[in-house]
Amino acid sequence: MEKMEELKDIITEKVHECQLSPMDELSKMVGINSVKDTLTQLLNQTELDRERSAFGLPVKNEPLHGAFLGNNGLGKTRTIELFGKIFKEKGILSTGIVLFENAESLVECDENEIKERIDRIVERSQGGILYIYEASLLGGETQNDSHYALDYLNEALQNNESKDWMVILSDEPSKMMDLLNTNNSICSKLKNFFYFENLSPEELKEIALNCFEKNGYELTEEALKQIDMLIRFVCKHGDSDSANAGYIKSLIKHQILPSMAKRVMSEKEITDADLKVVQYEDLPSRAMLYIHDSVSKLKRKAGFSEIKKFKTDDHLNFVRFLKKRIDCGISTEVPPLHMIFAGENFPEKVKIADYLAGYYTSIGLLSVGKVCVCQYKSLLGKDLPDTQSILKEKLEENIGNILIINIPQNLFSGKKISSPSESMLFQILWSMLGKVHNDLIIILSCMPEDMKNIIGCGSELRLRFPYLSLFENYHAAELKDYLLKFAKKEKFIFHFNNNYILDRNAK
């Protein structure tokens, strides 16, 4: 019996050791040093005011309200949860409960309902924190009712003098600054600003290693080096959605550990070390990381179903196959990778070409990886030798890149061709493509109806440009999806009554 009691005491002691205080947990979070410093100043000021008040001395008695400014994946949600616990622990807030509210839910209804919702969440959050994320959506224009939400929230902040309450508005830095700069009244009510800086490669690596350690994994020396290289690659080539803790954790969960599981479960005999040690081959290469991210971004875009299928299933699988052969020392002749992009949306063609350029560069098929655009007319000289000289110079100056040649509409209708050099340009082009460096990819951009005419210039052209891709027009549902994403990006919200109008206009 005594041994059982002894064991219980040991377990209880270990549990207490593992349970960090909210302040200790916050201090152990990687990065967010500016947030920690601002919180320390706020707590010190609050404690000083409390002591001065006890002695009857005057105090500022400022409200706690403030703003979180930071990109996604930097720990804002966990931070505000810890704030609630810390403020309750310090006796600043009575409950410390955090009420999460998406700004979109406050502006998607009519004026009367907006007021009711604001009043309701203000009442429910008393004694704790009202955390409004995507707060920039509150700063709507008069085209919809979203500006009412900000007006009523401002009114609530002005009328409610309770110090047992905190409101935090949260959004990306640029969006939040736009909101504050154009709404002085709400800005004047916010006294504490917490800036979440983007994480450095060293901090992201620390997060990755902590994640592995927490879940009982170890890394070989080679795997450690590969993790470091991948993180630096992401920081250099990624965006704010990539260089953050959420992305690193997703990389481990959805790519590294499944790859490890596949390797381990293929073994005939599995040891304890096999279950714990992450090997170099379990980690994606820079190229695989790039293609995974690029395809994810492409899939999030509205439309382009044919392009998505082409990109993921055909062309890039073939390119990866060729590169694997080259890496293994197998003599491999890389066939032409030139393409024809047919469609009306030229900017989107450039974006897709940019994805391809980054991928080709990451696996070593292109040395530079830029996308350059030239107009068909700029390649024409006063005669055939001059056209040949201009074209040769253009190809040579774009070695290492993707060169998009933009073809004017109806060029081959029989009315547009005005010189021998113009009619011979493609014959000159395909003859030159057999001689120039492999470190170059040409994309011919044209309208759909011109694609057959271009291919009809000669059988050699089809051999030189084996990949044809059609940029089809948007469907009604895709148009609506595109419009809603664009509106959200520009901080506009469509009133719920407008859904029918959107559907009708899209069709």
C-alpha positions as CSV (number, residue, x, y, z in Angstrom):
1,M,0.0,0.0,0.0
2,E,2.8,2.3,0.9
3,K,4.5,1.6,-2.4
4,M,1.3,2.5,-4.2
5,E,1.1,5.8,-2.4
6,E,4.8,6.4,-3.2
7,L,4.1,5.7,-6.9
8,K,1.2,8.1,-6.9
9,D,3.3,10.8,-5.4
10,I,6.0,10.3,-8.0
11,I,3.5,10.4,-10.9
12,T,1.9,13.5,-9.4
13,E,5.3,15.2,-9.2
14,K,6.1,14.3,-12.8
15,V,2.8,15.6,-14.0
16,H,3.4,18.9,-12.2
17,E,6.8,19.1,-13.8
18,C,5.3,18.7,-17.3
19,Q,2.6,21.3,-16.7
20,L,4.2,24.7,-17.5
21,S,2.6,27.9,-16.2
22,P,1.0,30.0,-19.0
23,M,3.8,32.6,-18.7
24,D,6.5,29.9,-18.9
25,E,4.8,28.3,-21.9
26,L,4.6,31.7,-23.7
27,S,8.3,32.4,-22.9
28,K,9.2,29.0,-24.5
29,M,7.4,29.7,-27.7
30,V,9.9,30.2,-30.5
31,G,10.1,33.7,-31.9
32,I,7.5,36.4,-31.1
33,N,10.1,38.3,-29.0
34,S,8.4,41.6,-29.6
35,V,5.1,40.2,-28.4
36,K,6.7,38.9,-25.2
37,D,8.4,42.3,-24.6
38,T,5.1,44.2,-25.1
39,L,3.3,41.8,-22.8
40,T,5.9,42.3,-20.1
41,Q,5.6,46.1,-20.3
42,L,1.8,45.8,-20.1
43,L,2.0,43.5,-17.0
44,N,4.5,45.8,-15.3
45,Q,2.5,48.9,-16.0
46,T,-0.7,47.2,-14.7
47,E,1.1,46.0,-11.5
48,L,2.5,49.5,-11.0
49,D,-0.9,51.1,-11.4
50,R,-2.3,48.6,-8.9
51,E,0.3,49.5,-6.3
52,R,-0.1,53.3,-6.9
53,S,-3.8,52.9,-6.6
54,A,-3.4,51.2,-3.2
55,F,-1.5,54.2,-1.9
56,G,-4.1,56.6,-3.3
57,L,-1.8,57.9,-6.1
58,P,-3.2,58.8,-9.5
59,V,-3.0,56.2,-12.3
60,K,-3.6,56.2,-16.0
61,N,-6.2,53.5,-15.8
62,E,-5.9,52.8,-19.6
63,P,-8.1,50.0,-21.2
64,L,-6.4,46.7,-22.2
65,H,-7.7,46.7,-25.8
66,G,-5.2,46.2,-28.5
67,A,-4.3,44.6,-31.8
68,F,-2.3,41.6,-33.1
69,L,-0.4,42.3,-36.3
70,G,1.1,39.2,-37.9
71,N,0.9,36.8,-40.8
72,N,-0.7,33.4,-40.6
73,G,1.0,30.5,-38.8
74,L,3.0,32.6,-36.3
75,G,1.1,31.4,-33.2
76,K,-1.5,34.2,-32.7
77,T,-4.2,31.8,-31.7
78,R,-2.2,30.0,-29.0
79,T,-0.8,33.3,-27.8
80,I,-4.2,34.9,-27.2
81,E,-5.3,31.7,-25.3
82,L,-2.2,32.1,-23.0
83,F,-3.0,35.8,-22.6
84,G,-6.4,34.9,-21.2
85,K,-4.8,32.5,-18.7
86,I,-2.0,34.9,-17.7
87,F,-4.4,37.9,-17.2
88,K,-6.7,35.7,-15.0
89,E,-3.6,34.4,-13.1
90,K,-2.4,38.0,-12.5
91,G,-5.9,39.1,-11.3
92,I,-6.3,41.5,-14.3
93,L,-9.3,39.7,-15.8
94,S,-11.8,37.8,-13.7
95,T,-12.4,34.8,-16.1
96,G,-9.7,35.0,-18.7
97,I,-12.0,33.2,-21.2
98,V,-11.2,34.0,-24.9
99,L,-14.2,34.4,-27.2
100,F,-13.1,33.9,-30.9
101,E,-15.1,35.8,-33.5
102,N,-14.5,35.9,-37.2
103,A,-15.1,39.4,-38.5
104,E,-16.8,37.9,-41.6
105,S,-19.6,36.6,-39.4
106,L,-20.2,40.1,-38.1
107,V,-20.7,41.8,-41.5
108,E,-22.6,39.2,-43.5
109,C,-26.0,40.2,-42.3
110,D,-28.1,43.4,-42.2
111,E,-27.6,46.4,-39.9
112,N,-30.0,45.4,-37.2
113,E,-28.6,41.9,-36.9
114,I,-25.1,43.3,-36.9
115,K,-25.9,45.4,-33.8
116,E,-27.5,42.5,-32.1
117,R,-24.4,40.3,-32.7
118,I,-22.0,43.0,-31.5
119,D,-24.0,43.5,-28.3
120,R,-24.2,39.7,-27.7
121,I,-20.5,39.0,-28.1
122,V,-19.6,42.1,-26.0
123,E,-21.7,40.8,-23.2
124,R,-20.4,37.2,-23.5
125,S,-16.8,38.3,-23.4
126,Q,-17.0,40.4,-20.2
127,G,-14.3,39.2,-17.8
128,G,-12.3,37.8,-20.6
129,I,-11.0,38.6,-24.1
130,L,-13.0,39.2,-27.3
131,Y,-10.6,38.1,-30.1
132,I,-11.8,39.3,-33.6
133,Y,-9.7,37.7,-36.4
134,E,-9.6,38.9,-40.0
135,A,-10.4,42.2,-38.5
136,S,-9.8,44.2,-41.7
137,L,-13.1,43.0,-43.0
138,L,-14.7,45.3,-40.5
139,G,-13.5,48.3,-42.4
140,G,-16.0,48.0,-45.3
141,E,-17.1,50.8,-47.6
142,T,-20.7,52.0,-47.9
143,Q,-21.4,49.5,-50.7
144,N,-22.4,47.0,-48.0
145,D,-23.2,46.9,-44.3
146,S,-19.7,45.9,-43.0
147,H,-18.9,49.4,-41.9
148,Y,-21.8,49.2,-39.3
149,A,-19.9,46.4,-37.4
150,L,-17.0,48.8,-36.9
151,D,-19.3,51.6,-35.8
152,Y,-21.1,49.5,-33.3
153,L,-17.9,48.0,-32.0
154,N,-16.4,51.4,-31.6
155,E,-19.6,52.5,-29.7
156,A,-19.3,49.5,-27.4
157,L,-15.7,50.3,-26.6
158,Q,-16.6,53.9,-25.9
159,N,-19.6,53.1,-23.7
160,N,-18.3,50.1,-21.8
161,E,-15.9,51.5,-19.2
162,S,-15.3,48.1,-17.6
163,K,-11.6,47.3,-17.1
164,D,-12.5,43.6,-16.7
165,W,-12.6,43.2,-20.5
166,M,-10.2,43.2,-23.4
167,V,-10.8,43.4,-27.2
168,I,-8.1,42.3,-29.6
169,L,-8.4,42.9,-33.3
170,S,-6.1,40.6,-35.4
171,D,-5.0,40.5,-39.0
172,E,-2.0,40.6,-41.3
173,P,0.2,43.7,-40.8
174,S,-0.6,45.6,-44.0
175,K,-4.4,44.9,-43.7
176,M,-4.5,45.9,-40.1
177,M,-2.6,49.1,-40.7
178,D,-5.0,50.0,-43.5
179,L,-7.9,49.5,-41.1
180,L,-6.3,51.6,-38.4
181,N,-5.1,54.4,-40.7
182,T,-8.6,54.8,-42.2
183,N,-10.5,54.5,-38.9
184,N,-9.0,56.9,-36.3
185,S,-11.9,56.4,-33.8
186,I,-11.3,52.7,-33.4
187,C,-7.5,53.2,-33.5
188,S,-7.7,55.6,-30.5
189,K,-9.4,53.0,-28.4
190,L,-6.6,50.4,-28.9
191,K,-3.7,51.0,-26.6
192,N,-1.5,47.8,-26.9
193,F,-0.1,46.6,-30.2
194,F,1.5,43.2,-30.5
195,Y,3.7,42.6,-33.6
196,F,4.4,39.0,-34.7
197,E,7.6,39.1,-36.7
198,N,8.1,36.5,-39.4
199,L,10.2,33.6,-38.3
200,S,13.9,33.3,-39.2
201,P,15.3,30.0,-40.7
202,E,17.0,29.3,-37.3
203,E,13.7,29.7,-35.5
204,L,11.8,27.5,-38.0
205,K,14.5,24.8,-37.6
206,E,14.1,25.0,-33.9
207,I,10.3,24.5,-34.3
208,A,10.9,21.5,-36.5
209,L,13.3,19.9,-34.1
210,N,11.0,20.5,-31.2
211,C,8.2,18.9,-33.1
212,F,10.3,15.8,-33.8
213,E,11.5,15.6,-30.2
214,K,8.0,16.1,-28.8
215,N,6.7,13.1,-30.8
216,G,9.6,10.8,-30.1
217,Y,11.6,11.1,-33.3
218,E,15.4,11.5,-33.8
219,L,17.2,12.6,-37.0
220,T,20.4,11.4,-38.5
221,E,23.2,13.9,-39.2
222,E,22.4,13.8,-42.9
223,A,18.6,14.4,-42.2
224,L,19.5,17.3,-40.0
225,K,21.4,18.9,-42.8
226,Q,18.6,18.3,-45.2
227,I,16.0,19.9,-42.8
228,D,18.2,22.9,-42.5
229,M,18.6,23.2,-46.3
230,L,14.8,22.7,-46.9
231,I,13.9,25.4,-44.4
232,R,16.4,27.9,-45.9
233,F,15.0,27.1,-49.4
234,V,11.4,27.8,-48.1
235,C,12.5,31.1,-46.5
236,K,14.2,32.2,-49.7
237,H,11.6,31.1,-52.3
238,G,8.4,30.8,-50.4
239,D,5.8,33.4,-49.2
240,S,4.3,34.3,-45.8
241,D,2.1,31.1,-46.0
242,S,5.3,28.9,-46.2
243,A,7.8,30.4,-43.8
244,N,5.8,29.8,-40.6
245,A,5.3,27.2,-37.9
246,G,2.1,25.8,-39.4
247,Y,3.8,25.0,-42.7
248,I,6.8,23.3,-41.0
249,K,4.4,21.1,-38.9
250,S,2.4,20.3,-42.0
251,L,5.6,19.4,-43.9
252,I,6.5,16.9,-41.1
253,K,3.0,15.5,-40.7
254,H,2.0,15.1,-44.4
255,Q,5.3,14.5,-46.2
256,I,8.2,13.4,-43.9
257,L,6.5,11.0,-41.6
258,P,4.4,9.3,-44.3
259,S,7.6,8.8,-46.3
260,M,9.3,7.4,-43.2
261,A,6.4,5.1,-42.6
262,K,6.5,3.7,-46.1
263,R,10.3,3.0,-45.8
264,V,10.0,1.4,-42.4
265,M,7.0,-0.8,-43.2
266,S,8.8,-2.2,-46.2
267,E,11.5,-3.7,-44.0
268,K,11.3,-7.4,-43.2
269,E,12.5,-6.8,-39.6
270,I,11.7,-3.6,-37.8
271,T,13.9,-2.5,-34.9
272,D,13.2,0.1,-32.2
273,A,15.6,2.5,-33.9
274,D,13.7,2.1,-37.2
275,L,10.6,3.4,-35.5
276,K,12.4,6.5,-34.1
277,V,15.1,7.6,-36.5
278,V,14.3,9.8,-39.4
279,Q,16.7,9.1,-42.3
280,Y,17.9,11.5,-45.1
281,E,15.7,9.6,-47.7
282,D,12.6,10.3,-45.7
283,L,12.9,14.1,-46.4
284,P,11.7,15.6,-49.7
285,S,14.3,17.2,-52.0
286,R,14.1,20.9,-52.8
287,A,12.5,20.0,-56.1
288,M,9.8,17.8,-54.5
289,L,9.2,20.5,-52.0
290,Y,8.8,23.1,-54.7
291,I,6.5,21.0,-56.8
292,H,4.3,20.1,-53.8
293,D,3.9,23.8,-52.9
294,S,3.4,24.9,-56.5
295,V,0.8,22.3,-57.2
296,S,-1.0,23.2,-53.9
297,K,-1.1,26.9,-55.0
298,L,-2.3,26.0,-58.5
299,K,-5.1,23.8,-57.1
300,R,-6.3,26.6,-55.0
301,K,-6.8,28.8,-58.0
302,A,-10.2,28.9,-59.6
303,G,-10.5,27.3,-63.1
304,F,-7.6,25.9,-65.1
305,S,-8.7,22.2,-64.8
306,E,-6.9,21.2,-68.0
307,I,-3.7,23.0,-66.9
308,K,-3.8,21.4,-63.4
309,K,-4.1,18.0,-65.0
310,F,-1.3,18.7,-67.5
311,K,1.0,20.1,-64.8
312,T,0.7,17.4,-62.2
313,D,0.1,14.2,-64.3
314,D,2.0,14.5,-67.5
315,H,4.8,16.9,-68.1
316,L,6.4,17.2,-64.7
317,N,6.3,13.5,-64.0
318,F,8.2,13.0,-67.3
319,V,10.7,15.7,-66.3
320,R,11.3,14.1,-62.9
321,F,11.9,10.8,-64.6
322,L,14.5,12.2,-66.9
323,K,16.3,14.0,-64.1
324,K,16.4,10.7,-62.0
325,R,18.1,9.0,-65.0
326,I,20.6,11.8,-65.2
327,D,21.3,11.7,-61.5
328,C,21.9,8.0,-61.7
329,G,24.5,8.5,-64.4
330,I,22.4,6.9,-67.2
331,S,23.1,8.5,-70.5
332,T,19.9,10.4,-71.3
333,E,19.0,12.7,-74.1
334,V,16.5,15.3,-72.9
335,P,13.9,15.8,-75.6
336,P,12.4,19.3,-76.3
337,L,10.4,20.7,-73.5
338,H,9.0,23.6,-75.4
339,M,5.2,24.3,-75.2
340,I,2.3,26.0,-76.7
341,F,-0.1,27.8,-74.4
342,A,-3.5,28.5,-76.1
343,G,-6.0,30.8,-74.4
344,E,-7.1,34.3,-73.7
345,N,-5.7,34.9,-70.2
346,F,-2.1,36.0,-70.8
347,P,-1.3,37.0,-67.2
348,E,-2.3,33.5,-66.0
349,K,0.0,31.9,-68.7
350,V,2.9,33.9,-67.2
351,K,2.0,32.6,-63.7
352,I,2.0,29.0,-64.8
353,A,5.3,29.6,-66.7
354,D,6.7,31.0,-63.5
355,Y,5.7,27.8,-61.6
356,L,7.4,25.7,-64.2
357,A,10.6,27.9,-64.2
358,G,11.0,27.6,-60.5
359,Y,10.6,23.8,-60.7
360,Y,13.0,23.4,-63.6
361,T,15.5,25.5,-61.7
362,S,15.2,23.6,-58.5
363,I,16.0,20.3,-60.2
364,G,18.8,21.8,-62.3
365,L,17.3,21.7,-65.8
366,L,17.4,25.6,-66.0
367,S,20.3,27.6,-64.6
368,V,18.5,30.9,-64.0
369,G,14.8,30.3,-63.9
370,K,13.3,33.6,-64.9
371,V,10.3,34.1,-67.2
372,C,10.9,36.5,-70.1
373,V,8.2,37.7,-72.5
374,C,8.7,39.1,-76.0
375,Q,6.2,40.1,-78.7
376,Y,6.2,38.2,-82.0
377,K,6.7,41.5,-83.9
378,S,9.9,42.4,-82.0
379,L,11.6,39.3,-83.6
380,L,11.0,40.5,-87.2
381,G,13.8,42.2,-89.1
382,K,13.8,44.0,-92.4
383,D,14.8,40.8,-94.3
384,L,15.4,37.1,-93.6
385,P,19.1,37.5,-92.5
386,D,18.1,40.3,-90.2
387,T,15.2,38.3,-88.7
388,Q,17.6,35.3,-88.2
389,S,20.1,37.5,-86.4
390,I,17.5,39.0,-84.1
391,L,16.0,35.6,-83.2
392,K,19.5,34.1,-82.5
393,E,20.4,37.0,-80.2
394,K,17.0,36.7,-78.4
395,L,17.5,33.0,-77.8
396,E,21.1,33.4,-76.6
397,E,20.3,36.2,-74.1
398,N,17.6,34.0,-72.5
399,I,19.7,31.0,-71.9
400,G,18.7,29.5,-68.5
401,N,15.2,30.9,-68.7
402,I,11.7,30.4,-70.1
403,L,11.0,32.7,-73.0
404,I,7.4,33.3,-73.9
405,I,6.7,34.5,-77.4
406,N,3.3,36.2,-77.6
407,I,1.6,35.6,-81.0
408,P,-0.9,38.2,-82.1
409,Q,-4.5,37.0,-82.8
410,N,-5.4,35.9,-86.4
411,L,-1.8,36.0,-87.5
412,F,-2.3,33.1,-89.9
413,S,-5.7,34.3,-91.3
414,G,-3.9,35.3,-94.5
415,K,-4.3,39.0,-93.9
416,K,-1.8,39.7,-91.2
417,I,1.4,38.3,-92.8
418,S,3.1,41.2,-94.6
419,S,6.7,40.1,-95.3
420,P,8.7,37.0,-96.2
421,S,10.5,37.2,-92.8
422,E,7.2,37.0,-91.0
423,S,6.0,34.0,-93.0
424,M,9.4,32.3,-92.4
425,L,9.8,33.1,-88.7
426,F,8.7,29.8,-87.4
427,Q,10.8,27.8,-89.9
428,I,13.8,29.8,-88.7
429,L,12.8,29.3,-85.0
430,W,12.5,25.5,-85.2
431,S,15.7,25.1,-87.1
432,M,17.5,27.2,-84.4
433,L,16.0,25.3,-81.5
434,G,17.9,22.2,-82.6
435,K,21.2,24.1,-82.3
436,V,20.8,26.3,-79.2
437,H,21.7,25.2,-75.6
438,N,19.3,22.8,-73.8
439,D,19.2,25.3,-71.0
440,L,16.2,27.2,-72.5
441,I,12.5,26.6,-72.9
442,I,10.3,28.4,-75.4
443,I,6.5,28.9,-74.8
444,L,4.4,30.1,-77.8
445,S,1.4,32.0,-76.5
446,C,-1.6,32.2,-78.8
447,M,-5.4,32.3,-79.0
448,P,-7.1,28.9,-79.2
449,E,-8.3,29.3,-82.8
450,D,-4.7,30.1,-83.9
451,M,-3.2,27.0,-82.3
452,K,-4.1,24.7,-85.2
453,N,-2.7,27.2,-87.7
454,I,0.6,27.5,-85.8
455,I,1.0,23.7,-85.7
456,G,0.1,23.6,-89.4
457,C,3.3,25.6,-90.2
458,G,5.1,22.3,-90.4
459,S,5.6,18.9,-88.9
460,E,8.9,20.0,-87.4
461,L,7.2,22.6,-85.2
462,R,5.0,19.9,-83.6
463,L,8.1,17.9,-82.8
464,R,9.8,20.9,-81.3
465,F,6.8,21.9,-79.3
466,P,5.4,18.6,-78.0
467,Y,3.3,20.1,-75.1
468,L,0.0,21.8,-75.9
469,S,-2.0,23.3,-73.2
470,L,-5.4,25.0,-73.4
471,F,-6.3,27.8,-71.0
472,E,-10.1,27.3,-71.1
473,N,-12.5,30.0,-70.2
474,Y,-14.0,30.1,-66.7
475,H,-17.2,28.2,-65.9
476,A,-20.0,30.0,-64.0
477,A,-19.0,28.4,-60.6
478,E,-15.4,29.2,-61.2
479,L,-16.1,32.8,-61.9
480,K,-18.1,33.1,-58.7
481,D,-15.3,31.4,-56.8
482,Y,-12.7,33.8,-58.3
483,L,-14.8,36.8,-57.5
484,L,-15.3,35.8,-53.9
485,K,-11.6,35.2,-53.4
486,F,-10.7,38.5,-55.0
487,A,-13.3,40.4,-52.9
488,K,-12.0,38.8,-49.7
489,K,-8.4,39.7,-50.6
490,E,-9.5,43.3,-51.2
491,K,-11.4,43.3,-47.8
492,F,-14.9,43.4,-49.3
493,I,-17.8,41.1,-48.2
494,F,-20.8,40.4,-50.2
495,H,-24.1,40.7,-48.4
496,F,-25.8,37.3,-48.1
497,N,-28.8,38.6,-50.2
498,N,-26.3,39.1,-53.1
499,N,-25.6,35.4,-53.6
500,Y,-28.5,34.9,-56.0
501,I,-27.3,38.0,-58.0
502,L,-23.8,36.6,-58.1
503,D,-25.0,33.2,-59.4
504,R,-27.1,34.8,-62.0
505,N,-24.4,37.2,-63.3
506,A,-21.8,34.4,-63.3
507,K,-24.0,32.3,-65.5
